[in-house]
Amino acid sequence: MAALLTPTDDAVAAAEAVADATGRPTHDATLVLGSGWAEVVTGLADPDTAVTIPVSELPGFAAPLAAGHRGTVTSCLVDGVALLSIAGRTHLYEGRGTEPVVHPAHVAAATGSRVLVLTNAAGGLRDGLAVGDLVLIRDHLNLTGRSPLTGALFVNLVDAYRPALRAAAADAIAAVDARPTEGVYAAMGGPQYETPAEIGMLRTLGADLVGMSTVPEAIVARGLGLDVTAVSLVTNLAAGVTGEPLDHAEVLAAGAAGAARLTTALRALVPAVVRA
């Protein structure tokens, strides 16, 4: 897909700062780590290849407010593939506007990445999903009431999550873990969790997963001409499914419990989607 956007000045400056700090002028892929995924940073890299930079030292990044986001950027090799890993997502509900939310996508393009890998913690809506399941996103519903695009930028999202990349990701994960299913991700504005009635609505609309991230980054990444692969970790069953209350602690606990699995899955996925 031809690019309709160009990286922002802050993204170009951040990419230059990363290159200066790491000695890697480009990266093949960029990974954004969602809630519950931050611990994979410690085991993702090939030995002796990781360089970590606080986001406070890079232009355009905002210090993350949500628990479970480290606020770091790590450059490393994963099976020889140059990866920029961002453990510090900004969410729409933080009230900072869309620019810092989509900054990682702009940085990905500025570093020369061809693929943006997005991860998140999600509530499971579809019958049969269980806490700990990995689900590749095949499509999304943007129910945030916001677009990260301004002006006459008509980004094509028919192929937002390309089937060929999903297949490569599924095969790679299946070689080291259970084969992931696919699903539709509904993005809500948050920060409150959804009511049981809202969950019923999302099921009617065809959603399998619900969360508060990912979609703005995916839209901008496609506008920048990047391929997108997105994977959700089911960290809870959505409101009304079990009748139990929801809280962010269980999201982080599910991620921590599965950290070794998530690391193994991403070590397989990243090189596969870059080489697909």
N, C-alpha and C positions, 0 to 999 in steps of 0.2 A: 504494500500500500504506500502510495506516494505521501510524503510528509506535507501536512498543511500548516504545521507549527514549527518554530525553531526554538531551541533551548533559550531560556531567559539569561540575562547577563549574570545573575546570581548563580545560576546553574553552571555556566561556563567558568566562572571564577572558582566555584567549588570543585569542579572537575580538574582545573589547573592545580588547585591546592592539594588534591588527592594525588595527582601525578607527581608533584614535587615531593610529597611526604613518603611516597611508596616506591618511586622509581618505575611505576607502571603507567605509561602514557595513555593506555586504553584498557577497557575491560570488555569482555565478550558478553557478559550478562550482568544485570543488577537484580538483587534480591531484596525485597522489603519484608521484614519480619513482623508479623502481627502479634497481638496479645497471646501469651502462652508459648511463643516460638523463640523468644530471645536466647534461651539457653543453648540453642544449636550453634551459636557463634563459636563457642569454645571447642567444638569438635568437627566443624565443617571443613576447615582448611587442610590442604596437604601440609605435612610437617615443615616447619620453619618458613612458611610463606605469608603468614598473616601480619598485617600492620593495621592497628586500630587507632582511630582519630575521634576525639569527642566532637559531637555535632556543634558544640559551642565555638569550635575553631574553624568552621566551614560556613561560607556565606549562604544565606537563604534558609538555613535550617532553624527550627524553633525547638527549644527544649521540650521533650514530651511531657504531657501532664498525666496521662493514664499510667497506672501501675503496670509493670511488666514490660515496659519499653526502656531499653538501656540508655538511649541517647548517644549511640556510637555509630561510626561507619568503619567497616573493616574491608580492606583489600586483601585478597588472597587468591591462591590457586586451588581449584577443586578438580582433581584428576587432570591437572594441567590446564584447565580452563580458567581464565582470569575473571574473577567474580568480585563485584562490589556489593557488600552486604550492609543494609541499612537497618539498624535496630533502634528505631526512634520515629515512629509514625505520628503525624499530626492528624487529628480527626476534625470533621466539620463541627462537631458539638463543642469544640474548644473556643469557638467564636472568633477565630483569627482570620476568617475568610478562606477562600479556596486556594490561594497561592501557596501557602506552606503545605497544604494537604497534598498537592500535586507536584511539589518541588522534587521529590525523588524521581519521578518520571522524567522531568527535565534534566536532572543530573545524569540519569541513565543515558539519555540521548547524547548529552555533552561528553560523556566518557567513551562514546563509540559503541555502547551496548546495542546488540540487535534484539535481545530478548529481555523483557521485564518480567520477573517471577514475583508474583504477589501471594502472600500467605495471610491467613486470618484465623481468628477463633470465631466459630459460628454456632448459633442455635440450630438444632436439627428439627425440621418440620415433618419430613416424610416418614411414613411408617417404615420401620425396619432399620432406621439409622440409630446408632448407639454412640455414646461418649467414647472418644478415641478413634472413631472412623476418620479416614482421609477421603475427601471428596473433591474431585477436579471440577472446577466451575466451567460449564459449557455455555452459559448465558446468564444475563443478570436483569434485574428489575431495579431501576433507579427511582426509589421512592423517597429520596432525601428532600425533594423539592428544590434542588440546586443543580446547576450545571457548572462544571469548571471551565467551560468555554464562553468566550465573549465575542460577539460579532458574528458575521456571516461565515462561520466555520462549520461546514456540513460534513462532519466526520462520519464515515461509513462504519457502522457497528455490526453489520451482518456477520462479519468474520472476526468479531472482537476476540474470540478465543478459538484459534484455528484448530480444526479437527486433527490435522497432522501432528501438531505439537501436543495436543491432549493424548493422542495415541502413543507418541514417544514417551511422554511423561508416565502414562499408565503402565507401559511395558517396563520402564526403568524401575518404577516403584514395585511392580509385581515381582521383579527379580530378587528383591530384598525384603519384601513385606507382603501383606495381603493386597491384591489388586484393588485400587481405589474405584469407587463408583463415580458417576458424574451427576451434576445437579445444577439447578437454577438458584442463584444467590440473590436475595432481596436486600438491598441496602436501605436502611432506615437512618434518620437523622440522629436519634439518640439525644442525650445520653441515657434517658430512661429506657428500661426494657419494655418490650411490647406487652400489651394486655392480651388475655386469652381471645378476646374478640378480634383484635388485630391479627393474631396468629391464624385464626379461622379465615380472615380475609386473605392473608398471604397464601394460605393453602389453596383457596379458591382461584387465586391468580396464577397458580402453578409454581410457587416457590418451594424449594426443598430445604433451603438454608436461609438464615437471617443474620445480619450483622450490621456494623456501623462504619464500614470502611470499604476499601478495594475498588469500588466502582468509579469514583472520581479519577484515581490513578490510571485505571484501565482506559477510560475515555481519552485522557490526555496522551497516554502512551500510544494509542492508535493514531491520534492526531499528529504525533511526532514520527510516525512511521515504524514504531516498534511492534514486534510480536509480543503477545501477552500470554503467559501461562499463570493460572491462579489455582491455589489449592486451599481448601478449608479444613481445619481440624474441628470436628464436632466436640465442643467442650461442655455442652449442656443440651438438654431437650427443652424446647421453647415453652413459653408460658402456656399453661393449660394442658400440656401433654402429660405431665406427671402429677400436676396439682401442687408441686413443691415451689417455694419462693426461689427467686434467682438472685445471685450476687456475683460480683467480679472475682471474688476469691476462688470460686469453683472453676472459673475460666483459667486462672493462673495455675491452679492445682492440676487440672487436666493436662496442661502443657508441660508442667514440671514432671508429671508422672510418665509422660511419653517422650521426654527429651531425647533419649537415645534413639528411639524409633524415628523421630522427626529428623534427627541429624542424618541417620542412615538413608532415609527417604530422599532428603535434599541432596545428599552427596551423589545419589544415583540420578536424580531428576535433572539437576543443573547441566551436567555435561550432555545428557541426552537431548534436551530441548535446544541447546546451542548447536549441536551437530545434526539435528533433524533436517 
